[in-house]
Amino acid sequence: MEDWVLHLSCGFGCCMLHPRSTGANPPDQAQTERDLHLGLQRCHLRCCG
């Protein structure tokens, strides 16, 4: 996963600055990590593409 570092450096901050709305109750940690992992590509395209 050599693109992981690229996604972290480019997209992770964007994801954290603009978190997806999850309603009153936050998702469990495992679901959050899965969502972040899958969402990094989209964040990367939005913020660095």
mmCIF file as Biopython writes it, N, C-alpha, C and O atoms, coordinates in Angstrom:
data_model
#
loop_
_atom_site.group_PDB
_atom_site.id
_atom_site.type_symbol
_atom_site.label_atom_id
_atom_site.label_alt_id
_atom_site.label_comp_id
_atom_site.label_asym_id
_atom_site.label_entity_id
_atom_site.label_seq_id
_atom_site.pdbx_PDB_ins_code
_atom_site.Cartn_x
_atom_site.Cartn_y
_atom_site.Cartn_z
_atom_site.occupancy
_atom_site.B_iso_or_equiv
_atom_site.auth_seq_id
_atom_site.auth_asym_id
_atom_site.pdbx_PDB_model_num
ATOM 1   N N  . MET A ? 1  ? 0.838   -1.207 0.000  1.0 0.0 1  A 1 
ATOM 2   C CA . MET A ? 1  ? 0.000   0.000  0.000  1.0 0.0 1  A 1 
ATOM 3   C C  . MET A ? 1  ? 0.864   1.246  0.000  1.0 0.0 1  A 1 
ATOM 4   O O  . MET A ? 1  ? 0.787   2.062  0.919  1.0 0.0 1  A 1 
ATOM 5   N N  . GLU A ? 2  ? 1.685   1.394  -1.025 1.0 0.0 2  A 1 
ATOM 6   C CA . GLU A ? 2  ? 2.576   2.549  -1.034 1.0 0.0 2  A 1 
ATOM 7   C C  . GLU A ? 2  ? 1.809   3.861  -1.198 1.0 0.0 2  A 1 
ATOM 8   O O  . GLU A ? 2  ? 2.340   4.929  -0.891 1.0 0.0 2  A 1 
ATOM 9   N N  . ASP A ? 3  ? 0.563   3.790  -1.679 1.0 0.0 3  A 1 
ATOM 10  C CA . ASP A ? 3  ? -0.205  5.022  -1.835 1.0 0.0 3  A 1 
ATOM 11  C C  . ASP A ? 3  ? -0.814  5.478  -0.508 1.0 0.0 3  A 1 
ATOM 12  O O  . ASP A ? 3  ? -1.380  6.569  -0.433 1.0 0.0 3  A 1 
ATOM 13  N N  . TRP A ? 4  ? -0.705  4.651  0.543  1.0 0.0 4  A 1 
ATOM 14  C CA . TRP A ? 4  ? -1.278  5.003  1.842  1.0 0.0 4  A 1 
ATOM 15  C C  . TRP A ? 4  ? -0.675  6.293  2.385  1.0 0.0 4  A 1 
ATOM 16  O O  . TRP A ? 4  ? -1.395  7.158  2.884  1.0 0.0 4  A 1 
ATOM 17  N N  . VAL A ? 5  ? 0.662   6.422  2.288  1.0 0.0 5  A 1 
ATOM 18  C CA . VAL A ? 5  ? 1.329   7.624  2.790  1.0 0.0 5  A 1 
ATOM 19  C C  . VAL A ? 5  ? 0.873   8.844  1.999  1.0 0.0 5  A 1 
ATOM 20  O O  . VAL A ? 5  ? 0.661   9.916  2.565  1.0 0.0 5  A 1 
ATOM 21  N N  . LEU A ? 6  ? 0.722   8.674  0.685  1.0 0.0 6  A 1 
ATOM 22  C CA . LEU A ? 6  ? 0.256   9.777  -0.150 1.0 0.0 6  A 1 
ATOM 23  C C  . LEU A ? 6  ? -1.131  10.223 0.286  1.0 0.0 6  A 1 
ATOM 24  O O  . LEU A ? 6  ? -1.402  11.419 0.391  1.0 0.0 6  A 1 
ATOM 25  N N  . HIS A ? 7  ? -2.013  9.252  0.542  1.0 0.0 7  A 1 
ATOM 26  C CA . HIS A ? 7  ? -3.362  9.600  0.971  1.0 0.0 7  A 1 
ATOM 27  C C  . HIS A ? 7  ? -3.334  10.289 2.331  1.0 0.0 7  A 1 
ATOM 28  O O  . HIS A ? 7  ? -4.064  11.254 2.556  1.0 0.0 7  A 1 
ATOM 29  N N  . LEU A ? 8  ? -2.489  9.793  3.241  1.0 0.0 8  A 1 
ATOM 30  C CA . LEU A ? 8  ? -2.403  10.414 4.561  1.0 0.0 8  A 1 
ATOM 31  C C  . LEU A ? 8  ? -1.913  11.847 4.449  1.0 0.0 8  A 1 
ATOM 32  O O  . LEU A ? 8  ? -2.480  12.753 5.061  1.0 0.0 8  A 1 
ATOM 33  N N  . SER A ? 9  ? -0.857  12.054 3.666  1.0 0.0 9  A 1 
ATOM 34  C CA . SER A ? 9  ? -0.248  13.376 3.601  1.0 0.0 9  A 1 
ATOM 35  C C  . SER A ? 9  ? -1.148  14.358 2.861  1.0 0.0 9  A 1 
ATOM 36  O O  . SER A ? 9  ? -1.144  15.553 3.159  1.0 0.0 9  A 1 
ATOM 37  N N  . CYS A ? 10 ? -1.913  13.865 1.905  1.0 0.0 10 A 1 
ATOM 38  C CA . CYS A ? 10 ? -2.710  14.772 1.083  1.0 0.0 10 A 1 
ATOM 39  C C  . CYS A ? 10 ? -4.165  14.851 1.525  1.0 0.0 10 A 1 
ATOM 40  O O  . CYS A ? 10 ? -4.746  15.936 1.547  1.0 0.0 10 A 1 
ATOM 41  N N  . GLY A ? 11 ? -4.753  13.726 1.872  1.0 0.0 11 A 1 
ATOM 42  C CA . GLY A ? 11 ? -6.195  13.704 2.063  1.0 0.0 11 A 1 
ATOM 43  C C  . GLY A ? 11 ? -6.673  13.574 3.494  1.0 0.0 11 A 1 
ATOM 44  O O  . GLY A ? 11 ? -7.794  13.974 3.807  1.0 0.0 11 A 1 
ATOM 45  N N  . PHE A ? 12 ? -5.838  13.017 4.380  1.0 0.0 12 A 1 
ATOM 46  C CA . PHE A ? 12 ? -6.304  12.718 5.731  1.0 0.0 12 A 1 
ATOM 47  C C  . PHE A ? 12 ? -6.732  13.984 6.458  1.0 0.0 12 A 1 
ATOM 48  O O  . PHE A ? 12 ? -7.773  14.006 7.114  1.0 0.0 12 A 1 
ATOM 49  N N  . GLY A ? 13 ? -5.930  15.041 6.342  1.0 0.0 13 A 1 
ATOM 50  C CA . GLY A ? 13 ? -6.277  16.293 7.003  1.0 0.0 13 A 1 
ATOM 51  C C  . GLY A ? 13 ? -7.608  16.837 6.521  1.0 0.0 13 A 1 
ATOM 52  O O  . GLY A ? 13 ? -8.393  17.364 7.308  1.0 0.0 13 A 1 
ATOM 53  N N  . CYS A ? 14 ? -7.860  16.708 5.223  1.0 0.0 14 A 1 
ATOM 54  C CA . CYS A ? 14 ? -9.135  17.168 4.679  1.0 0.0 14 A 1 
ATOM 55  C C  . CYS A ? 14 ? -10.274 16.373 5.287  1.0 0.0 14 A 1 
ATOM 56  O O  . CYS A ? 14 ? -11.304 16.938 5.655  1.0 0.0 14 A 1 
ATOM 57  N N  . CYS A ? 15 ? -10.092 15.059 5.394  1.0 0.0 15 A 1 
ATOM 58  C CA . CYS A ? 15 ? -11.136 14.221 5.981  1.0 0.0 15 A 1 
ATOM 59  C C  . CYS A ? 15 ? -11.412 14.640 7.416  1.0 0.0 15 A 1 
ATOM 60  O O  . CYS A ? 15 ? -12.564 14.667 7.850  1.0 0.0 15 A 1 
ATOM 61  N N  . MET A ? 16 ? -10.356 14.965 8.152  1.0 0.0 16 A 1 
ATOM 62  C CA . MET A ? 16 ? -10.531 15.305 9.553  1.0 0.0 16 A 1 
ATOM 63  C C  . MET A ? 16 ? -11.124 16.707 9.701  1.0 0.0 16 A 1 
ATOM 64  O O  . MET A ? 16 ? -11.873 16.964 10.643 1.0 0.0 16 A 1 
ATOM 65  N N  . LEU A ? 17 ? -10.797 17.609 8.786  1.0 0.0 17 A 1 
ATOM 66  C CA . LEU A ? 17 ? -11.329 18.961 8.858  1.0 0.0 17 A 1 
ATOM 67  C C  . LEU A ? 17 ? -12.790 19.000 8.429  1.0 0.0 17 A 1 
ATOM 68  O O  . LEU A ? 17 ? -13.552 19.852 8.886  1.0 0.0 17 A 1 
ATOM 69  N N  . HIS A ? 18 ? -13.183 18.075 7.551  1.0 0.0 18 A 1 
ATOM 70  C CA . HIS A ? 18 ? -14.549 18.031 7.043  1.0 0.0 18 A 1 
ATOM 71  C C  . HIS A ? 18 ? -15.118 16.632 7.216  1.0 0.0 18 A 1 
ATOM 72  O O  . HIS A ? 18 ? -15.352 15.932 6.231  1.0 0.0 18 A 1 
ATOM 73  N N  . PRO A ? 19 ? -15.346 16.210 8.479  1.0 0.0 19 A 1 
ATOM 74  C CA . PRO A ? 19 ? -15.849 14.863 8.731  1.0 0.0 19 A 1 
ATOM 75  C C  . PRO A ? 19 ? -17.266 14.716 8.206  1.0 0.0 19 A 1 
ATOM 76  O O  . PRO A ? 19 ? -18.044 15.670 8.195  1.0 0.0 19 A 1 
ATOM 77  N N  . ARG A ? 20 ? -17.589 13.498 7.767  1.0 0.0 20 A 1 
ATOM 78  C CA . ARG A ? 20 ? -18.935 13.230 7.287  1.0 0.0 20 A 1 
ATOM 79  C C  . ARG A ? 20 ? -19.901 13.256 8.468  1.0 0.0 20 A 1 
ATOM 80  O O  . ARG A ? 20 ? -19.583 12.748 9.543  1.0 0.0 20 A 1 
ATOM 81  N N  . SER A ? 21 ? -21.065 13.839 8.275  1.0 0.0 21 A 1 
ATOM 82  C CA . SER A ? 21 ? -22.065 13.884 9.333  1.0 0.0 21 A 1 
ATOM 83  C C  . SER A ? 21 ? -22.582 12.480 9.610  1.0 0.0 21 A 1 
ATOM 84  O O  . SER A ? 21 ? -22.957 11.753 8.690  1.0 0.0 21 A 1 
ATOM 85  N N  . THR A ? 22 ? -22.598 12.102 10.900 1.0 0.0 22 A 1 
ATOM 86  C CA . THR A ? 22 ? -23.002 10.748 11.259 1.0 0.0 22 A 1 
ATOM 87  C C  . THR A ? 22 ? -24.215 10.754 12.171 1.0 0.0 22 A 1 
ATOM 88  O O  . THR A ? 22 ? -24.619 9.698  12.657 1.0 0.0 22 A 1 
ATOM 89  N N  . GLY A ? 23 ? -24.809 11.920 12.418 1.0 0.0 23 A 1 
ATOM 90  C CA . GLY A ? 23 ? -25.966 11.978 13.286 1.0 0.0 23 A 1 
ATOM 91  C C  . GLY A ? 23 ? -25.568 12.151 14.743 1.0 0.0 23 A 1 
ATOM 92  O O  . GLY A ? 23 ? -24.440 12.543 15.042 1.0 0.0 23 A 1 
ATOM 93  N N  . ALA A ? 24 ? -26.493 11.860 15.645 1.0 0.0 24 A 1 
ATOM 94  C CA . ALA A ? 24 ? -26.266 12.099 17.064 1.0 0.0 24 A 1 
ATOM 95  C C  . ALA A ? 24 ? -25.220 11.146 17.624 1.0 0.0 24 A 1 
ATOM 96  O O  . ALA A ? 24 ? -24.399 11.545 18.451 1.0 0.0 24 A 1 
ATOM 97  N N  . ASN A ? 25 ? -25.238 9.902  17.187 1.0 0.0 25 A 1 
ATOM 98  C CA . ASN A ? 25 ? -24.328 8.903  17.734 1.0 0.0 25 A 1 
ATOM 99  C C  . ASN A ? 25 ? -23.204 8.614  16.752 1.0 0.0 25 A 1 
ATOM 100 O O  . ASN A ? 25 ? -23.467 8.249  15.607 1.0 0.0 25 A 1 
ATOM 101 N N  . PRO A ? 26 ? -21.952 8.771  17.180 1.0 0.0 26 A 1 
ATOM 102 C CA . PRO A ? 26 ? -20.817 8.460  16.304 1.0 0.0 26 A 1 
ATOM 103 C C  . PRO A ? 26 ? -20.745 6.966  16.048 1.0 0.0 26 A 1 
ATOM 104 O O  . PRO A ? 26 ? -21.164 6.181  16.899 1.0 0.0 26 A 1 
ATOM 105 N N  . PRO A ? 27 ? -20.220 6.545  14.887 1.0 0.0 27 A 1 
ATOM 106 C CA . PRO A ? 27 ? -20.067 5.122  14.580 1.0 0.0 27 A 1 
ATOM 107 C C  . PRO A ? 27 ? -19.021 4.491  15.479 1.0 0.0 27 A 1 
ATOM 108 O O  . PRO A ? 27 ? -18.207 5.187  16.085 1.0 0.0 27 A 1 
ATOM 109 N N  . ASP A ? 28 ? -19.046 3.175  15.561 1.0 0.0 28 A 1 
ATOM 110 C CA . ASP A ? 28 ? -18.032 2.487  16.354 1.0 0.0 28 A 1 
ATOM 111 C C  . ASP A ? 28 ? -16.664 2.683  15.718 1.0 0.0 28 A 1 
ATOM 112 O O  . ASP A ? 28 ? -16.565 3.015  14.537 1.0 0.0 28 A 1 
ATOM 113 N N  . GLN A ? 29 ? -15.609 2.476  16.501 1.0 0.0 29 A 1 
ATOM 114 C CA . GLN A ? 29 ? -14.255 2.779  16.048 1.0 0.0 29 A 1 
ATOM 115 C C  . GLN A ? 29 ? -13.885 2.013  14.784 1.0 0.0 29 A 1 
ATOM 116 O O  . GLN A ? 29 ? -13.293 2.575  13.863 1.0 0.0 29 A 1 
ATOM 117 N N  . ALA A ? 30 ? -14.237 0.722  14.741 1.0 0.0 30 A 1 
ATOM 118 C CA . ALA A ? 30 ? -13.880 -0.090 13.582 1.0 0.0 30 A 1 
ATOM 119 C C  . ALA A ? 30 ? -14.543 0.455  12.320 1.0 0.0 30 A 1 
ATOM 120 O O  . ALA A ? 30 ? -13.910 0.539  11.268 1.0 0.0 30 A 1 
ATOM 121 N N  . GLN A ? 31 ? -15.814 0.825  12.428 1.0 0.0 31 A 1 
ATOM 122 C CA . GLN A ? 31 ? -16.517 1.379  11.267 1.0 0.0 31 A 1 
ATOM 123 C C  . GLN A ? 31 ? -15.892 2.706  10.860 1.0 0.0 31 A 1 
ATOM 124 O O  . GLN A ? 31 ? -15.752 2.996  9.672  1.0 0.0 31 A 1 
ATOM 125 N N  . THR A ? 32 ? -15.517 3.511  11.854 1.0 0.0 32 A 1 
ATOM 126 C CA . THR A ? 32 ? -14.879 4.790  11.555 1.0 0.0 32 A 1 
ATOM 127 C C  . THR A ? 32 ? -13.585 4.582  10.782 1.0 0.0 32 A 1 
ATOM 128 O O  . THR A ? 32 ? -13.322 5.271  9.796  1.0 0.0 32 A 1 
ATOM 129 N N  . GLU A ? 33 ? -12.778 3.627  11.236 1.0 0.0 33 A 1 
ATOM 130 C CA . GLU A ? 33 ? -11.502 3.371  10.566 1.0 0.0 33 A 1 
ATOM 131 C C  . GLU A ? 33 ? -11.728 2.868  9.146  1.0 0.0 33 A 1 
ATOM 132 O O  . GLU A ? 33 ? -11.002 3.248  8.228  1.0 0.0 33 A 1 
ATOM 133 N N  . ARG A ? 34 ? -12.733 2.014  8.963  1.0 0.0 34 A 1 
ATOM 134 C CA . ARG A ? 34 ? -13.036 1.528  7.612  1.0 0.0 34 A 1 
ATOM 135 C C  . ARG A ? 34 ? -13.473 2.680  6.724  1.0 0.0 34 A 1 
ATOM 136 O O  . ARG A ? 34 ? -13.029 2.794  5.582  1.0 0.0 34 A 1 
ATOM 137 N N  . ASP A ? 35 ? -14.352 3.542  7.251  1.0 0.0 35 A 1 
ATOM 138 C CA . ASP A ? 35 ? -14.839 4.664  6.462  1.0 0.0 35 A 1 
ATOM 139 C C  . ASP A ? 35 ? -13.702 5.607  6.088  1.0 0.0 35 A 1 
ATOM 140 O O  . ASP A ? 35 ? -13.623 6.068  4.949  1.0 0.0 35 A 1 
ATOM 141 N N  . LEU A ? 36 ? -12.816 5.896  7.050  1.0 0.0 36 A 1 
ATOM 142 C CA . LEU A ? 36 ? -11.690 6.773  6.759  1.0 0.0 36 A 1 
ATOM 143 C C  . LEU A ? 36 ? -10.796 6.161  5.697  1.0 0.0 36 A 1 
ATOM 144 O O  . LEU A ? 36 ? -10.373 6.833  4.757  1.0 0.0 36 A 1 
ATOM 145 N N  . HIS A ? 37 ? -10.510 4.855  5.864  1.0 0.0 37 A 1 
ATOM 146 C CA . HIS A ? 37 ? -9.625  4.175  4.921  1.0 0.0 37 A 1 
ATOM 147 C C  . HIS A ? 37 ? -10.206 4.234  3.512  1.0 0.0 37 A 1 
ATOM 148 O O  . HIS A ? 37 ? -9.494  4.537  2.555  1.0 0.0 37 A 1 
ATOM 149 N N  . LEU A ? 38 ? -11.501 3.944  3.386  1.0 0.0 38 A 1 
ATOM 150 C CA . LEU A ? 38 ? -12.132 3.940  2.071  1.0 0.0 38 A 1 
ATOM 151 C C  . LEU A ? 38 ? -12.317 5.358  1.544  1.0 0.0 38 A 1 
ATOM 152 O O  . LEU A ? 38 ? -12.301 5.583  0.334  1.0 0.0 38 A 1 
ATOM 153 N N  . GLY A ? 39 ? -12.490 6.309  2.452  1.0 0.0 39 A 1 
ATOM 154 C CA . GLY A ? 39 ? -12.738 7.675  2.033  1.0 0.0 39 A 1 
ATOM 155 C C  . GLY A ? 39 ? -11.482 8.454  1.684  1.0 0.0 39 A 1 
ATOM 156 O O  . GLY A ? 39 ? -11.575 9.544  1.119  1.0 0.0 39 A 1 
ATOM 157 N N  . LEU A ? 40 ? -10.314 7.924  2.007  1.0 0.0 40 A 1 
ATOM 158 C CA . LEU A ? 40 ? -9.076  8.661  1.766  1.0 0.0 40 A 1 
ATOM 159 C C  . LEU A ? 40 ? -8.893  8.955  0.287  1.0 0.0 40 A 1 
ATOM 160 O O  . LEU A ? 40 ? -8.428  10.035 -0.077 1.0 0.0 40 A 1 
ATOM 161 N N  . GLN A ? 41 ? -9.256  8.003  -0.572 1.0 0.0 41 A 1 
ATOM 162 C CA . GLN A ? 41 ? -9.104  8.237  -2.005 1.0 0.0 41 A 1 
ATOM 163 C C  . GLN A ? 41 ? -9.981  9.397  -2.448 1.0 0.0 41 A 1 
ATOM 164 O O  . GLN A ? 41 ? -9.535  10.254 -3.211 1.0 0.0 41 A 1 
ATOM 165 N N  . ARG A ? 42 ? -11.226 9.433  -1.977 1.0 0.0 42 A 1 
ATOM 166 C CA . ARG A ? 42 ? -12.122 10.520 -2.364 1.0 0.0 42 A 1 
ATOM 167 C C  . ARG A ? 42 ? -11.626 11.852 -1.813 1.0 0.0 42 A 1 
ATOM 168 O O  . ARG A ? 42 ? -11.671 12.869 -2.505 1.0 0.0 42 A 1 
ATOM 169 N N  . CYS A ? 43 ? -11.154 11.848 -0.569 1.0 0.0 43 A 1 
ATOM 170 C CA . CYS A ? 43 ? -10.606 13.076 0.013  1.0 0.0 43 A 1 
ATOM 171 C C  . CYS A ? 43 ? -9.380  13.532 -0.766 1.0 0.0 43 A 1 
ATOM 172 O O  . CYS A ? 43 ? -9.180  14.724 -1.003 1.0 0.0 43 A 1 
ATOM 173 N N  . HIS A ? 44 ? -8.564  12.556 -1.159 1.0 0.0 44 A 1 
ATOM 174 C CA . HIS A ? 44 ? -7.361  12.877 -1.916 1.0 0.0 44 A 1 
ATOM 175 C C  . HIS A ? 44 ? -7.729  13.539 -3.235 1.0 0.0 44 A 1 
ATOM 176 O O  . HIS A ? 44 ? -7.104  14.521 -3.637 1.0 0.0 44 A 1 
ATOM 177 N N  . LEU A ? 45 ? -8.740  13.007 -3.909 1.0 0.0 45 A 1 
ATOM 178 C CA . LEU A ? 45 ? -9.151  13.577 -5.185 1.0 0.0 45 A 1 
ATOM 179 C C  . LEU A ? 45 ? -9.726  14.975 -4.995 1.0 0.0 45 A 1 
ATOM 180 O O  . LEU A ? 45 ? -9.497  15.857 -5.823 1.0 0.0 45 A 1 
ATOM 181 N N  . ARG A ? 46 ? -10.470 15.182 -3.913 1.0 0.0 46 A 1 
ATOM 182 C CA . ARG A ? 46 ? -11.079 16.494 -3.685 1.0 0.0 46 A 1 
ATOM 183 C C  . ARG A ? 46 ? -10.041 17.532 -3.286 1.0 0.0 46 A 1 
ATOM 184 O O  . ARG A ? 46 ? -10.090 18.671 -3.750 1.0 0.0 46 A 1 
ATOM 185 N N  . CYS A ? 47 ? -9.100  17.144 -2.426 1.0 0.0 47 A 1 
ATOM 186 C CA . CYS A ? 47 ? -8.197  18.135 -1.831 1.0 0.0 47 A 1 
ATOM 187 C C  . CYS A ? 47 ? -6.862  18.249 -2.559 1.0 0.0 47 A 1 
ATOM 188 O O  . CYS A ? 47 ? -6.208  19.290 -2.499 1.0 0.0 47 A 1 
ATOM 189 N N  . CYS A ? 48 ? -6.456  17.182 -3.246 1.0 0.0 48 A 1 
ATOM 190 C CA . CYS A ? 48 ? -5.137  17.195 -3.887 1.0 0.0 48 A 1 
ATOM 191 C C  . CYS A ? 48 ? -5.234  16.990 -5.387 1.0 0.0 48 A 1 
ATOM 192 O O  . CYS A ? 48 ? -4.259  17.221 -6.103 1.0 0.0 48 A 1 
ATOM 193 N N  . GLY A ? 49 ? -6.397  16.559 -5.883 1.0 0.0 49 A 1 
ATOM 194 C CA . GLY A ? 49 ? -6.533  16.274 -7.302 1.0 0.0 49 A 1 
ATOM 195 C C  . GLY A ? 49 ? -6.849  17.540 -8.069 1.0 0.0 49 A 1 
ATOM 196 O O  . GLY A ? 49 ? -7.001  17.501 -9.290 1.0 0.0 49 A 1 
#
